[in-house]
Amino acid sequence: MPGFRRRDGELVCDGVSLSAIARETRTPVYVYSRQLIEENYRLFDEAFSPVPHLVCYAAKANSNLAILKLLASLGAGVDVVSGGELRAALESGFAADRIVFSGVGKTDDELRLGVASGVLAINAESERELERIDAIAGALHRTARVALRVNPDIDAKSHPYISTGLAHNKFGVPISRALDIYRSSRALHHLRMVGVQAHIGSQILEAEPLAQMARELSALALRLTAEGFALETLDVGGGLGVGDEGSDDSANFTPEAYASAVLPHLVGLTLRILCEPGRAIVSRAGALLTRVVGVKENGGKLFVVTDAGMNDMIRAPLYGAVHAIEPVADRRSEIATVDVVGPVCETSDFFAQDVLLPVPGEGDLLAIRDTGAYGFAMASNYNFRPKPAEVWVEGDSWKVIRRRETYEDLVRLEGAADPKA
């Protein structure tokens, strides 16, 4: 099996010792399994194989160029949410007609780039954005391919910070207004309305919200087609969750289950089905390695202090994400209830609270699992801390795909001569 497992008591990634990686690169360091990322993508591609489809990787989950280049080489599409992600996707080998451009606040410069690149679809978020795209396309003497993002007011039953399909969320337009908006778009002569799209949230571990969303999108698409709109795509978004390790959700809600929840409700459509998985492709393929700086007791609590902090991986304090943490070496020590915390000057700087763990010693190596998604992608330089390195494992070899930042990297852009920069 690709990914992370134990060999002779030690945690390895595919055929590579994590201890050896940490010794050479220092910690903290992110480690990714190329083989597992490829396998996870192929599971989605196979799950949607009964219909014309395109699996568009959600680049925001992890936009390292090595990952983008791999998925481009496999024939994937990509979902981007900024001008920077769009440039990275194009430069990583994604053809423009395999790119969808999402995002609730696209600037004029970003829209110009999307229109000029000829992407498969710009997922428009409002009537006003349709007007802006039309004006920009006209100035460029182009016709923009556009899908409307609709908000079906469906509870994805995930954390409120990553729920995007409810009526009070900032995303999309109410699905009840979609038909009138498509009709109005006929007056915009530099647009081609090619699709309809929805994305109701992240970390979805139940089939019914996805099935309900597919039913509503299908009904809308059929009505639009009946009114003469030459739709080409129906985009069901992403959001497939990754459950806690060992949980039933983790074991059972697979890409196959995802497709089974969605596809039966799209029968009768002659459209290409797009989906936008991100986390489900890269999360389990990554681990954050960190060394123990010390173990201390305060007020009856035992704290394991590591050299990684919330600046390196903020998911736990931001929205209560649960990540398994385990020693890389098979340390046979007392099991205790501990908090695993970092060095950042915030009480919110923790990776896990009140978890059972073999009590480590100073210098011991820990692996924080399932951090391939929204780990490095959300890292910062808070407390003037350099971002960690990223490592790519291929079989029994590995390489650094992003070097560790240095102090010089952090100060290089300060004091720029141009006040407008």
N, C-alpha and C positions, 0 to 999 in steps of 0.2 A: 504494500500500500504506500502511495506517495505521501509526503508530508512529514509530520513529527511523530516519532515513536521512540521506544526504548530499545537499545541494543547493548547487551551485557550490563544492564542497569543504568546506562547513561542515555539521556535524551539526545537524539540526533535528528537532523533534517535530511530526509532521503538518505544518502550514504555519507553524510558529512557530520563530524563531531561538532556540536555547538560549543563545547569547551575550547576546541582549537580555534574556531572563529573568534570567540571572545578574547582569547589570548593575543591574537594578532591584530584585531581591530580596536581593542579596548571596548568598554561599555559606557553608556547604553548603546545598543546596536539592534536594528531591525533585521530579521532574517526571513527570506521568502523562498518558498518551494516553487520553482518554475513548473515542475511536473504536475503539482496539484492544481495550480492555476489553469493549466491547459486542460486537465481532466474536468475541472468544474465548468469551464466554458463548454466543453463538448457535451456535458450532461444537459445543459440548456439547449444547445443546438439540436440534440437528438430529441429532447422532450417536445419541441415545437415542430419537428419534422413532418407531421401530418399535414401542415399547411404551409403555403409560401410565407417565409418569415425572415427576420433579421434580428439577431441577438445583439443589441447595442449596449456595450459595457458602459456603466455609469462611471466616467473617469474621476468624478469627485471622490470616489471611495479610495483610490490610490492612483495618482497620476504619474508615478515614476515612469520614465521613458522606456525602461526595459520591459515593464508590464505592457505599456501601450504598443510597443513594437511587436511583442509576442502575439498579442491578440489581433493586431492588424494582419500579421502573417498567417493567422489561422482563418482569416476571412470574416472576422467579427465586424460589426458596426460599433459605433461609439456615441454615447450621449454626453455632450459637453454643456457646461453651464457658465462659461466665461470666455472672453476673447483669448485669454492665455491658454485655456484648455483646448480651444479650437485650433490655435496655432500648433500646440504640442501634438494634437491628433494628426493634423496634416503632415507635420514634419516627421511623425513616427510611421507614416505609410498608409494611413487611412485615406481612401479615396473620398472625395467630397460627397459623393452620392451614397456613402455609408455613414454619414454623420448627421445626427439630429442635434439642434441647438436649442437648449431649454434655458430657463432662468427668468425670474420675475422682474428683474430690473436691468435689462440689457441697455447699455449706452448706445448712442448713435454710432460711435466708433466700432463697437462690437457688432451692431447690426450691419454696418457697411462691410465689415469683414465677412460676416455670414452670407450676405447677398452676393458679394463679389466672388466668394469661394464656390458658390453654387451648391450649398449643402442640400441633403435630401429633404430636410424640412426645418424651418424655424418654428418652434413651438411658441406661438404668440399667446400672451397672457391677458390681453385686454383689447377692447375695441380701439383704444388710443394707440396701442402698439401696432395694430394692423395699419392704422393711418401712417404711423412713422415708418414702418417698413415700406409701404407703398411709395412714400415720398423719396426715401433713400434709393429704392430700386429704380424709380423714375429718373433720378439724377444720375444714376450709373448706367442708364439705358439697359436695364436688366429686368427680368421677370422673376420675382422671388417665389420660391416654393414654401408654402406656409401650412401648418396645421394649427388648429385652435385647441388650446388646453382648456378642458372643461373640468369643473369642480362638481362632482356628483353628490356631495354632502354625505359621505360614507365614513363611518368610524372604523379606522384600521386597527383599533384596539392595541395601539402601541403608545410609547411615551408621548406626551403632548408636544414636546419639542420637535419630534420627528413625524408628527401627523400632519398631512398636507391636503387631505381631501374633505375636510369639514367646511361648512358654509362660512364660518368665521375665520378660516385661514386665509393667508394673503395670496394664495395661488389660484390661477385660472379664473374662469368666468362661470357663474352658475349654469349648470347644464340646462336649466329651464329657459335660459336666454340664448342658448347656442344657435338655434334655428334662425332666429331673427338676425343674429350677428352674421351668420353665413349669408343670409339674403342681402344684408347691407353691404357685404364685401364685394358684391357684383359691381358696385360703383367704383371700386378701387382697381384701376386698369393695369397696375404693375404687380399684381399678386396673382398667384395661382393657388387656390385652396385645395391642397392635395390630401389632407387627412384630418383625423380627430385624435386627440391624445388626452390621457388622464394619468395621474400618479397620486395615489391616495396616502402614501406614507412609507415609512421604513420599519424594519424589524417586524414585518407581518408574519405571524405564525399560525394564522387561521385561514381556511380556504374561503369561507363565506363572504368576507368583505371583497375579496378579489372576484369571486363569482358574481356578486351583485354589481360591481363596477363593470364587468364584461357585459352583463345583460343590458345595462343602461347605455354603454357605448355602442353596442350592437344596434339597439333600437334607434339611437340617434343617427348612426351611419346609414341604416336602411331608409330612414326618412329623407336624409340629405340626398341619397342616391336617387330616390324617387322624384326629387325636385330638380334633378338634372346636374347635380354637382358631381364632377368626375373625380371622385375620391380614389386614392391609390393605396393609402395606408391607414391602419387602425393601430394605435400605439397604446398598449395596456400598462405602460410604465414599468416600474420595478418594485422593490420593497420587500422581496423575499427575505425573511429573517434568518438569523443564526441563533439557535437556542443555546442555553447553558450546556456545557459539556455533560453528556450522559443523560440529558433530559429526553422525554418522549418527543417534545417538539423538535429538538435537534435531530433525532433519529428519523422522524416520520415526514416532516414537511420538506420534501425534496423538489428539485426542478420538475420531476415527473408529476408530483402532486399539484404543483403550481399550474402546469399546463393543463392537467385534468380539471382544475377548478375553472379555468378560463375558456379553453377551446370549445367545449360543448355549446357555449352561448354565442359562438361566432359562426355557427353553421348557417349557410346561405349567403355569406358575404364572399365576394370575389376580391378581397383586399389582401395586401401583404400585411401580416401581423408583425408588429415590432414589440419587443420587450426590452427593458432596461435594467438588468441585474447589475449590481456592483458588489455590495457586501458579500453576497452568496458566492461570488467567484473568487474573491481574494482574502476574505477574513481568516478562514481556517488555514490558509496558506502562509500566514505570517506569525512570527513571535517576536516579542521584545525581550532581549537579554539584558539583565541588570545585575550588578554585584551588590552584595550586602555591605553597607558601610558600618553598621552596628546594630545591636539589639539592646533595647532599653525598656525599663518598666516605669510607668508613671500612673499613679492612682489606681493600681490594681490592673492596668492594661499593659500588655506586652506589645511593643512596637518593633517591627523589623524595618529598619531604615535602609533604603536603597539609593544607588547613585542616579537612577532615573527619577524624573519628577513629572508633575502634571503638565509641564511644558512639553515633555516628550510624548505623553499619552493622556489626554484629558477626558476620555470617555466616562470613566467612573464618576468623577465629581460633577461632570456636566449633566449627564442624564442617567446616572445610576446603573451604567452598564456593568455586567458581571463577566469577569474574565478568570478562568482557571489560572492559578499560579502554582508552579511546582519547581522543586530543585532540579537543576540539570544533572547533577551527580546523585546517585542513590544514597543519600545521607541517612544513615540509620540513627536517628536521634529522637528525643522525646517529642511527641505530638502535642501541640498546644494551640490555644485560641489566640490569634494574633491579628493586629492591623499591619498591613504592608503599606508603608508610606514613603514619600520621597523627601528631598532636601529643600523644596521650595518653601518660602516663608508664608505659608497659608495652611490653615487647618484643613482646608479642602484638598490638600495635596495627598491623596491616597489612591491606591490601586484596589485595595480590598479591606473590608472591616469585619472583624470577628469571624475569621476563617480558620479552619484547622490546617496546620502546616507543621512539618518537621522543623523544629527550631534550628535555624541555620547559624553558622558562625560567620565572623567577619571574613569578607572576601569570597564567600560562597556565591555561586552563580544561580540566579533564578530565571525562569522563563515565564513571561506573561503571555498566555496563549491567545489565539484568535485575534491578533492585532494587525492583520494585513489590511483591514479596512478602517478608515478614519482614525488611524494611529498616527503615522508620520504625516498624513495629509492635513491633520489639524494641529501639528506641532508648532510651537512658537519659541521665541527667544526670551520669554519672561524670565526675570531675574538675571538678564544678560547671560543666559546659558546657551551655548552653541547647540544646534540641532544634531541628533545622532547620525551615524553612518547607516547606510542600507546595504544589505548583502543579498546576492542572488545565488541560489544553489541550483546546480544542474547535475543531477546524478551524484557522482562522487567528487565533484569539483565545485568551487565557489569563487565568486569575485565581488569586489566592492562596486556597486552601481551608483552610489552617491557617497562621496567622502564625508567624513565628519567635518562640521564647520569649525573654524578657528576664531580666535578673538579678532584677528585681522579681517575676517569675513564680516564680522558684526559691525565694525566701525567704518568699513570701506565706503559706504554710501552717505555717511554723515559729513556735514560741512560742505555740501556740494556748492560749487561756485554759482550755478544758475538758480536763482530763487524760485523760478517757475518749474523746476524739475520735480 
